[in-house]
Amino acid sequence: MTSRKTAAEPVEECSVGEVSPWMRGLQAGAGHLLYRLGLRSGQFFNGALQRSGLCLRHYAVLRLLATAEGAAQRELSEALGYDLSAIVGLADALERPGFVDRRRAPGDRRRIVAFAPAGHDFLREFDEAARGATEELLAPLGIEERKTLHGLLSRVARADGA
């Protein structure tokens, strides 16, 4: 029996600012670039939300509830693509400052998460900060490039039913 050892290829050293061949290969992949864009976007939005103590995931729940009469936690989980246990924690955190309420669904015994009046005030304030974060994130692009990027990202996101 022979054991097969594989050694990692040596990483080519480069100076700061120079991109090594293995990094160029990584940066050529759309998946990696989208991942990096997601991280950068999260940093901008979470930075704008920081003083509220909330994060982008809280904002997503509020933004969805602002357009609905309320939703079961399972519905929120499916609509946002978040794990159900994460939704429970997000709803708890949004309930503490009064941004959402848990109440009975009309004509049903189940409880739903519903948008509360304080949530409106928070969204109105944060929407302006969100626009600023988006402007900062997309600053390298012109208006037409932003429209193209938005259209392409929307099409890719809808491909999985999102």
PyMOL commands that set and color helices and strands:
alter all, ss='L'
color gray80, all
select helices_A, chain A and resi 21-27+30-52+56-65+73-80+84-95+117-137+143-158
alter helices_A, ss='H'
color red, helices_A
select strands_A, chain A and resi 100-104+111-115
alter strands_A, ss='S'
color yellow, strands_A
deselect
rebuild
show_as cartoon
